[in-house]
């Protein structure tokens, strides 16, 4: 069931802190019938993520309860994550559907948190390169990031 925002209030079910982060992803709805070949991969982007799930936008609604596979790219790697759609609501501002999905396993949540950290480190690298007036490597940016933020990250997620 797709719930339009405003018609049915979405109850507050948040157990985890949400982090706004926009990164590209693709998703595929997993059909119950394996013979169904209409499993087209659709492009999207994240809106926010948490340890429990992800919110992303889509041009078409996805049925609540549907299993999906998310592909989260970063540079030359792709992280595959299985999730279940827990809500789908059309945004009046963007006219896109905001799809909330819950991760099947904690290992999936940690994969997404890893991708989140990689994107943040990449942004940090860009900023440090501007500050220093020269390009720095992702490895150097990672070391600086860990030195500055690992304690904060540990307190938030462990």
N, C-alpha and C positions, 0 to 999 in steps of 0.2 A: 504494500500500500504506500503510495506517495502522499505525503502530507504537505499541503501548501502552508507556508508560514502565514500566520494570521487566522487561518480557519481552525486549525487545531494547534494549541500551544504544545511545543515540544518540552516535555518535563526535564528538569535538571537532573542529569544522571552522571555528572562528571565526578570521577574519583581521582583523576590525574590532572596535573597542571598542563594547560595547553600552551604551546609555543607557536606563535605565528611564524610561518616560514613558507615561502613560495618557491617550489622547485618543480621541474617537469617530471611527469610520470605517465605511464600508460596503464590501462586496466582492461581486464577481460572478465566478463561475467561467465562463470562456470555453470554450464547447463547440466541438469540432472540426467539428461539423455545423452550418453556418449556419442551416439550416432549423429547428434545435432552438430552440424559443421558451421553454424552461424556464430562462431565464437570470435567475432572481430575484435581486434585490439583497438582501443580508443585512446586518443591523446588527451591529456589533462594537465592540471598543476595542483599542487597542494595548497591549502589555505592555512591549516595549522595541524600540528601533530602533538601527540602525548604518548606516554608509555602504554596507554590502553588502546589507542586507535589513531585514525587520521581523518581529516575533513578535506575533501577535494571537490573541485567543480566539474560539471559535465554538461554537455549540450542536451542530453536525453536522460530521463529518470532511470533509476535502477530500483528494482523491486526490493522492499525491505525483506531481509532474511536471505537474500541471494549471496552465494559465495562468490568472491572475486579473487583474482590474482593481480597484484600490483607489481609493476616493474619500475624500479627507481634507478635511473642511470646516474652515474657520476664518472666523468672522464671516460675511461675505457672499460668500466665495470658496470654490470647491471645486477641489482639486488632484487630477487623475487620474494614477495611476501604474500601469504594467504590471509584473507580477512573476510568478515561477514558484514553486509550492509545492515546497519541498525536504524538509520533514518535517511530520508531523502526529501528535501524541501526546495521549492523554487525560490530563488532570491529575487525580490522585487527590484533591487538595484541593478543587478547584472543580467537578469533574465536567464541565468544558468541555474542548474540544479546543484545544491550543496549536498554532497553525499558523505555521510558519516559512516565509517567502517571500523569495526572492532577486530583487533588482531586475534588470530586463532591461538597463537602460542606466545609465550614471553620471548622466545628466541626471535620471533618476527618483530616484536616491539624493539628489541635491542638492535636488530638490523636497521630499522628505520631511524633509531636514535643515532646510530653510526653514520648513516647517510646525512642526517641533520648536522652532525658535528663536522662532517667533511665539507658540506656547503658553507657552514660558518667559518671554518678554517680557510676555505678558498676566498671568501669575502675579506677575512682578516689579512690574508696574503696580499690581496689587491690594495687594501688600505696601507699596510706597512710598506709596500713597494712605492706608493705615492709619497708617504712620509719620508722614506729614505732616499727617494729620487733615483732608485734603481730596482730592477726586478729581483725579488727574492724567490727561492725555490719553495715548493709546497712543503718539502721536508723541513726547511728552516722555519717556515711559518707554523708548522705543526708543533715543533719543539717549543717555540715561543708561546703558542696557544696553550699547550699542556702546562707549561710553567705558570702562566697567568691564571688559567681557568680550571685546571683539573680538580682543585680542592672544592670549588663551587659546584662543579659538575658532580663530584662524588657525593656531596651533601644533598643534592637534588634527587639523585637517582639510586642511591644505594642505601 
